[in-house]
């Protein structure tokens, strides 16, 4: 699945990262819809976390950064300039999963372990392994702190939609919208809910988008795009 680049993601303001995440949904909606809207901008989330915390780099963060570097490595034939490449996506996924597992094993219960578990679940989602993705997101949602739990719930809802569990997805997203966090706003939750309901409950999706389409910034832009994709009344 396509991902935006590290260069596009570096910022000192977490609020901007939220907008980047919403813009990503619009720019890559065809790829995202292949998996029912599961994949999130985990790279953006990671840099947002680092920018927000502004802590001196620790051994845990260094280990996590190395794991993410594996995840960011391209797939393809060896590069002429000596850039590291993975021969196949499967080989890359296996290496990334092993790297994130190393963080969880060495530093259980840490923020870095929670982020690693979130990445692991996202990789499974990109692979179409919804059972493992659901299991991983649920673990972070249940055991993680409020910020990471909210991110996992947002992803978990999208897994529910893709796996034919729309009632669970709707319940999860409405709860998120009612209890926003620093990492998941009410607008993000409602955008995700509207997207998920467009086919099964278009009237409800329209109602949600009506409340968002006139907002400034990416929220309004994404809402307008989705509004145009609704079936006619």
Protein Blocks (a to p, Z undefined) as FASTA:
>chain_A
ZZddfklmgcfbfklmmmmmmmmmmmmmmmmmmnnomaccfklmmmmmmmmnopacdfkl
mmmmmmmmmmmpccddddfklpacdfbfklmmmmmmmmmmmmmmmmghiaklmmmmmmmm
mmmmmnopaklmmmmmmmmmmmmcfklmmmmmmmmmmmmmmnopaklmmmmmmmmmmmcc
fklcfklmmmmmmmmmmmmmmmlmmmmmmmmmmpghjllmmmmmmmmmpccZZ
